Amino acid sequence: MNYWIMPCNLKVFDIIQHVNKNNIVVWKKLIRAEEGDIVYIYVGMPVQKSMYKGIVRNIKVGEELLKQHSYAKVNNFDNNTYMEIEIAKEYKDGITLKKL
């Protein structure tokens, strides 16, 4: 199992609003994550803290699941492009990068 820190730009995707409704996030796979890996999501300006701990549940997201998450862009779909993350814990006060 590996641990990853992934940034989230609130101007592009408001993960805070999303997690209030759904604990599953489909994320563009920019890292070499494997199923079972732990992901800390760092929320950028103005928060500047890690707000969520997630578990990678699926590293090959199908087109149907991707379509259910309208924020994910579906250009040139490839099931190796996206991964499914289950939010396991929310840190209400956030965790600074230094503390992580």
C-alpha positions as CSV (number, residue, x, y, z in Angstrom):
1,M,0.0,0.0,0.0
2,N,1.2,3.5,-0.9
3,Y,0.3,6.9,0.3
4,W,-0.3,9.9,-2.0
5,I,-1.1,13.6,-1.7
6,M,-3.3,14.9,-4.5
7,P,-4.1,18.6,-4.9
8,C,-7.6,20.0,-5.6
9,N,-8.2,23.4,-7.1
10,L,-11.5,24.6,-5.9
11,K,-11.9,26.8,-9.0
12,V,-11.9,23.6,-11.1
13,F,-13.7,21.2,-8.8
14,D,-15.4,22.0,-5.5
15,I,-14.7,18.8,-3.7
16,I,-16.1,20.2,-0.5
17,Q,-19.6,20.5,-2.0
18,H,-19.2,17.1,-3.8
19,V,-18.3,15.2,-0.6
20,N,-21.3,16.7,1.2
21,K,-23.5,14.8,-1.2
22,N,-21.3,11.8,-2.3
23,N,-18.4,10.0,-0.7
24,I,-17.2,8.6,-4.0
25,V,-15.0,10.7,-6.2
26,V,-13.8,10.0,-9.7
27,W,-10.4,11.5,-10.2
28,K,-8.1,11.9,-13.1
29,K,-5.3,9.4,-12.6
30,L,-2.1,11.5,-12.5
31,I,-0.3,9.2,-10.1
32,R,0.6,5.5,-10.2
33,A,-2.0,4.6,-7.5
34,E,-3.1,1.0,-7.1
35,E,-6.3,-0.3,-5.5
36,G,-6.1,0.0,-1.7
37,D,-3.7,2.9,-1.7
38,I,-4.4,5.8,0.6
39,V,-4.9,9.3,-0.9
40,Y,-4.9,12.6,1.0
41,I,-6.6,15.3,-0.9
42,Y,-5.0,18.7,-0.4
43,V,-7.5,21.6,-1.0
44,G,-5.8,24.6,-2.5
45,M,-6.6,28.3,-2.0
46,P,-8.2,29.6,0.2
47,V,-8.2,26.4,2.4
48,Q,-4.6,25.3,1.9
49,K,-5.0,22.1,3.9
50,S,-5.6,18.4,3.4
51,M,-9.3,17.9,4.1
52,Y,-9.9,14.3,3.1
53,K,-8.4,10.8,3.4
54,G,-9.5,8.5,0.7
55,I,-9.0,4.9,-0.4
56,V,-8.5,4.0,-4.1
57,R,-11.2,1.5,-4.9
58,N,-10.9,1.2,-8.6
59,I,-8.1,2.2,-11.0
60,K,-10.0,1.5,-14.2
61,V,-13.2,3.5,-14.1
62,G,-15.7,2.5,-16.7
63,E,-17.4,5.0,-19.0
64,E,-20.8,4.6,-17.3
65,L,-19.4,5.5,-13.9
66,L,-17.5,8.4,-15.4
67,K,-20.7,9.8,-17.0
68,Q,-22.4,9.7,-13.5
69,H,-19.8,12.2,-12.3
70,S,-20.5,15.2,-14.6
71,Y,-17.5,17.1,-13.3
72,A,-15.1,14.6,-14.9
73,K,-14.2,15.4,-18.5
74,V,-14.8,12.6,-20.9
75,N,-12.6,13.6,-23.8
76,N,-10.7,10.7,-25.4
77,F,-12.1,8.2,-22.8
78,D,-9.7,5.5,-21.7
79,N,-10.6,3.4,-18.6
80,N,-7.0,3.8,-17.4
81,T,-7.4,7.6,-17.3
82,Y,-9.6,7.8,-14.1
83,M,-9.7,6.2,-10.7
84,E,-12.4,5.9,-8.2
85,I,-11.7,7.1,-4.6
86,E,-13.9,6.5,-1.6
87,I,-13.6,9.3,1.0
88,A,-13.0,7.5,4.3
89,K,-12.4,10.4,6.5
90,E,-13.0,14.2,6.5
91,Y,-10.7,16.4,8.6
92,K,-13.0,19.4,9.5
93,D,-10.1,21.5,10.6
94,G,-7.8,20.2,7.9
95,I,-4.2,19.0,8.1
96,T,-1.3,21.1,7.0
97,L,1.2,19.7,4.6
98,K,3.9,20.0,7.3
99,K,1.8,17.8,9.6
100,L,1.2,15.2,6.9
